[in-house]
Amino acid sequence: MKKKSEHTDNTIKHRSTFAILFYINRTKMRKDGTCQLLCKVSIDAEWEQIGTKVSVNPDIWNPEKGRANGRSANAVTVNRAIDELTEEITGHYNTIKHNLGFITAELVKNAVMGVGQKPLTLLALFREHNEDFSKRVGLDRIKETLDSYLRSYKHLSAFIKDKKGVEDVTLRSLDKNFYDDFELFLCKNCHMMPKTVHEHLYRLKKMTKLAVSQGTLRRDPYCRLHPALPRRKSRHMKLEDLKKLMETPVEKPQLQFVRDMFLFSTFTGLAYADLKRLKTSDITQSEDGAWWIHIRRQKTDTLSSVRLLDIPLRIIEKYRNQRQGDNVFNVYRRGYFILLTRELGKVYGFDLTFHQARHNFGTHVTLSLGVPIETVSRMMGHMSISTTQLYAQVTDKKVDEDMKALKASGFSSTTELCEEDFTARKGRKRPPRAI
């Protein structure tokens, strides 16, 4: 329908782009001889039809005015419905255009019908995202990732309240200044390291990208922002520090345990999440007597296959009597584990993070000693070869051959693992002697 410049009784216009038209379809009469009242919303040459529950006697319908003639009960009902719906549509039009900066006929229709409405503010959108994400935890999402989104929401909410003085901000108001101010807030007010700041900014960008995909933002204000990931320090330990960790005793029992878990990860490549859920059933013995770990990584759901060397076998045996249930180790909760890892590093005189252990496996324990990179990829359970720079399908036989070569190199035998006096907790039943 071509738009007219003049204002008519049956058409309400705003800035020549917005029109509301009421009409009836005389070809589809109901059994009682009435027709359904219909509404057409037109915005920038695009239109959507909205049905009503109102029935109109075609004899009293005035197509020129888009209203019912007379003062009959049906006319009063019809005209009141037209006035109320016109007011509602106009209200949605103004609200949506103010919040989004743009408007479509579909957005107005969805608002009227109460379906498919999406949050128009940043924190509301973030909350909706987190609620949807939480429903998928245990299916194809993990709790650790949900926790990271919850932390980002917390910091973003604090920033908006403390620095902007409001409870929330519209999506359309997001610009480069907001992004830069949030980055500064994370650095100065929250005293975050560059990598952590980068992660929170990444999740902010994910919200704007989500808003575009669901139609509440016409364009992503941050699509061209690609902040460089801070240059990492060496992700694996110095070899001399690793030897010091292995050879020097530590007194505190909790630190002994964390040290041993760190070394177990160093010689198996298991991340914290996989170490915590490692079951006795994940460890099997091959026909030649070698012990293996076969586990699907929690982070990527890819298979990790590792032949156990002497040191991880000794650690398994050390903590055999402390087992509870099917878990190989009774690993502390993540927060406490992180604190103990930092404390352990201070005892030895260097910075220590548990994830360094996994990188130790990929460097000192495998690649630097000649284990092929495709084999390392299989053992570490990499999701993509981009992580290890080569893609290959590696069989357990080849992994076995490469690990035998590693064992023959003598690294695990030339370096002694310190032993503290270890007393198992009393009152625990000794499980059957198996891995």
Buried (B, 14 or more C-beta within 10 A) or exposed (E): EEEEEEEEEBBBBEEEEBBBBBBBEEEEBEEEEBBBBBBBBBBEEEBBEBEBEBBBBEEBBEEEEBBBBEEEEBBEBBBEBBEEBBEEBBEBBEBBBEBBBBBBBBBBBBBBEEEEEBBBBBBBBBBBBBEEBBEEBEEEBBEEEBEBBEBBBEBBBEBBEEBBEEEBBBBBBBEEEBBEBBBEBBBEEEEBEBEBBBBBBEBBBBBBEBBBEEBBBEEBBBEEBEBEEEEEEEEBBEBEBBBBBBEEEBEBEBBBBBBBBBBBBBBBBBBBBBBBBBEBEBBEEEEEEBBBBEBEBBBBEBEBBBBBBEBBBBBBEBBBBBBEEEBBBEBBEBEEBBEBBBBBBEBBEBEBBBEBBBBBBBBBBBBEBEBBBBBBBBBBBBEEEEBBEEEEEBEEEBBBBBBEBBBEEEBBEEEEBEEBEEEEEEEEEEEEEEB
